[in-house]
Amino acid sequence: MFTEEALDIISINFWNILIALCNLLIMFFVLRKVFYNPVKKVMDERKNDIDKQYENARNTQKEADAAKTLWQEKCDNAENEAQKIIDAAKEKAQKQSDGIILDAKENADALIRSANASIEIERKKASADIKSEIADVSAAIAEKVLGREINEEDHKDLIDSFIDEIEADNDK
């Protein structure tokens, strides 16, 4: 069935396998020396560059976060300061308003006291004028009624008693 020629083709030659393996190992070491180490070096450099870029990005992010935090604090402080200024202005305006109102009340009270004093003076003056006129009229009436002249002391007594009666009637 099988011929010897066919078996020679199928047969295993150890020397050929050993030489092929040696050639493969030599080629592997040559290619490794020629290509692997330089490629590995380029890949390591590229990896280092990428790591540096990531580190720079992280540092930039940290700086941006710090700047954002600082800016936020400044905004908060500015808002607090603005609120303090507004509150101080409101308080100052309230104090001024209270002062103006107090001054107005004091002025009004002073005007009322002055008016009351003026009224009292005018009332006393009017009362004195009325007493004087009543005295003159009553003296004239009394002279006519009595037909004689009344001395001044009797005249004053009559007037005072008449005015006291009028005031008593007005008080009731």
Secondary structure, 3 states (H helix, E strand, C coil): CCCHHHHHHHCCCHHHHHHHHHHHHHHHHHHHHHHHHHHHHHHHHHHHHHHHHHHHHHHHHHHHHHHHHHHHHHHHHHHHHHHHHHHHHHHHHHHHHHHHHHHHHHHHHHHHHHHHHHHHHHHHHHHHHHHHHHHHHHHHHHHHHHCCCCCHHHHHHHHHHHHHHHHHHHHC
